[in-house]
Amino acid sequence: MDAVPVTETQSTVQHAARGDRVARTREAIISSTQTLAQDGEVAPIVRDIAKLAGVSARTVFQHFADTAELYVAVLGRVLASVTGDPVDLNRQLPLEQRIGVVVDHRAQRYETVRPMWTFIQTLQRRSTEAAGKLMQIYSGNREQIADSFGPELSALPGDKRERTLNALSVALTPESWIVLRERLGLTVEQAREEWRFILRAIFSDTH
């Protein structure tokens, strides 16, 4: 019996199906690695990643050259969740209200990555690519702060404006949130209130 030729449409469908499987497997590997990192693993091992993803260790290395490449992919996912869309903020609101909105927005995002912050810091020391990606958090945050508090900052002379913006940027870093939550043992709401206090103090010093 003659073989039935594969049509162009069938070939396209088969390629699409393979592409979907590849994408699903890659997603499972990244998600599993992220889960382990969130559980406190500083450097999740391939055996555990593969087991959680439901694949073999060999499959992991078919999708990623090494664990460093995999970790960087996880970092990209995390940074997307942290930076994301900027807070929707009306700059005509009173300063106190804007401080509250900015603090709540940052606190929510940083709290989600707090369990895996050691993983992130360790990775950025080992990978220049990861370090470069991490810088996106700080540069993006600084830009968002400059926009959120534009009316107050624009009223300051150049040097004082830059120093005030730097102070606000330092106050609202992930590391600052980690110190409040883990080193000082504050609750989420207590940490938020400390941030509000710090931001009020910074602005009061500009008068």
MARMARLO-882399 format. One line per 10 residues: number of its first residue (from 1); for each residue y negated, x, z of C-alpha. Coordinates in steps of 0.1 Angstrom, whole numbers, padded with zeros to 4 digits. Each point is the difference from the previous one (the first is absolute). Example, Ala and Ser with C-alpha at 12.3 -4.5 7.8 and 13.67 -1.06 7.14 Angstrom:
# residues 2
1	0045 0123 0078 | -0034 0014 -0007
# end
This chain:
# residues 207
1	0000 0000 0000 | -0034 0013 -0010 | -0024 0008 0029 | -0029 -0023 0003 | -0032 0019 -0006 | -0026 0001 0028 | -0032 -0016 -0012 | -0034 0015 0007 | -0007 -0029 0024 | 0033 0006 0020
11	-0009 0037 0002 | -0034 -0008 0013 | 0014 -0023 0027 | 0026 0026 0010 | -0027 0027 0004 | -0022 -0024 0020 | 0029 -0008 0023 | 0007 0037 0006 | -0037 0005 0006 | 0000 -0028 0026
21	0031 0016 0018 | -0017 0034 0001 | -0032 -0015 0014 | 0019 -0020 0026 | 0020 0030 0011 | -0031 0022 0002 | -0018 -0027 0020 | 0030 -0002 0024 | 0000 0037 0006 | -0038 0002 0006
31	0001 -0031 0023 | 0029 0014 0020 | -0017 0034 0004 | -0032 -0018 0012 | 0020 -0021 0025 | 0016 0031 0015 | -0034 0017 0002 | -0014 -0031 0017 | 0028 0002 0025 | -0012 0034 0010
41	0020 0023 -0024 | -0023 0030 -0008 | 0022 0011 -0029 | 0026 -0027 -0009 | 0032 0016 -0013 | 0015 -0010 -0033 | 0033 -0013 0016 | -0019 -0025 0021 | -0023 -0010 -0029 | 0029 -0006 -0023
51	0020 -0020 0025 | -0030 -0023 0007 | -0008 -0004 -0037 | 0037 -0007 -0008 | 0003 0028 -0024 | 0016 0035 -0001 | -0018 0032 0009 | 0006 0011 -0036 | -0019 -0031 -0012 | -0030 0009 0022
61	-0002 0034 -0018 | 0003 -0017 -0034 | -0033 -0017 0008 | -0018 0027 0019 | 0002 0038 -0006 | 0000 0006 0038 | -0010 -0016 0033 | -0035 0013 -0004 | -0005 -0020 -0031 | 0015 -0030 0017
71	-0022 0004 0031 | -0031 0002 -0022 | 0009 -0032 -0017 | 0003 -0016 0034 | -0034 0014 0010 | -0015 -0015 -0032 | 0014 -0034 0011 | -0014 0004 0035 | -0035 0011 -0012 | -0002 -0030 -0023
81	0006 -0023 0030 | -0026 0019 0021 | -0028 0003 -0026 | 0007 -0031 -0020 | -0029 -0023 -0007 | -0031 0007 0020 | -0011 -0024 0027 | -0019 -0030 -0014 | -0032 0003 0020 | -0034 -0016 -0004
91	-0025 0028 0007 | -0026 -0026 0010 | 0020 -0008 0032 | -0014 0014 0032 | 0012 0035 0009 | 0021 -0012 0029 | 0020 -0023 -0022 | 0005 0026 -0027 | 0013 0025 0027 | 0025 -0026 0011
101	0012 -0007 -0036 | 0004 0037 -0008 | 0018 0008 0032 | 0024 -0029 -0003 | 0008 0009 -0036 | 0006 0037 0007 | 0020 -0007 0032 | 0023 -0023 -0018 | 0008 0025 -0028 | 0003 0030 0022
111	0023 -0018 0024 | 0025 -0006 -0027 | 0003 0037 -0008 | -0002 0012 0036 | 0038 0003 0005 | 0003 0023 -0030 | -0032 0021 0004 | 0020 0031 0011 | 0020 -0003 -0032 | -0032 -0001 -0020
121	-0016 0030 0018 | 0032 0020 -0003 | 0002 -0007 -0037 | -0036 0009 -0008 | 0005 0034 0016 | 0030 0006 -0023 | -0013 -0014 -0032 | -0033 0007 -0017 | 0005 -0032 -0020 | 0004 -0020 0032
131	-0030 0017 0015 | -0020 -0010 -0030 | 0011 -0036 0002 | -0008 -0001 0037 | -0036 0011 -0008 | -0003 -0033 -0018 | 0000 -0018 0034 | -0029 0020 0013 | -0022 -0001 -0032 | 0007 -0037 -0005
141	-0007 -0008 0036 | -0033 0019 -0001 | -0011 -0019 -0031 | 0009 -0034 0016 | -0019 0009 0032 | -0030 0010 -0021 | 0001 -0034 -0017 | 0007 -0021 0031 | -0029 0015 0019 | -0023 0007 -0029
151	-0030 -0018 0014 | 0000 0021 0032 | 0009 0033 -0017 | -0026 -0004 -0028 | -0027 -0003 0026 | 0007 0035 0013 | -0014 0032 -0013 | 0024 0021 -0022 | 0014 0024 0026 | 0004 -0026 0027
161	0016 -0024 -0024 | 0027 0025 -0009 | 0006 0009 0036 | 0003 -0036 0010 | 0023 -0008 -0028 | 0021 0030 0009 | 0002 -0012 0036 | 0010 -0035 -0010 | 0027 0015 -0024 | 0014 0021 0028
171	0000 -0029 0024 | 0020 -0022 -0023 | 0027 0025 -0011 | 0038 -0008 0004 | 0001 0029 0025 | -0026 -0017 0022 | 0021 -0032 0000 | 0031 0020 0009 | -0018 0017 0029 | -0012 -0034 0014
181	0034 -0017 -0004 | 0025 0028 0008 | -0019 0027 0020 | -0021 -0023 0021 | 0026 -0028 0000 | -0024 -0028 -0009 | 0010 -0034 -0014 | -0011 -0009 -0035 | -0028 -0021 0014 | -0011 0027 0024
191	0000 0025 -0028 | -0021 -0023 -0022 | -0025 -0004 0028 | -0003 0037 0004 | -0007 0004 -0037 | -0026 -0027 0003 | -0016 0018 0029 | 0000 0033 -0019 | -0016 -0015 -0031 | -0027 -0017 0021
201	-0007 0033 0017 | -0003 0018 -0033 | -0025 -0025 -0014 | -0020 -0002 0033 | -0005 0038 -0003 | -0017 -0004 -0034 | -0029 -0019 0015
# end
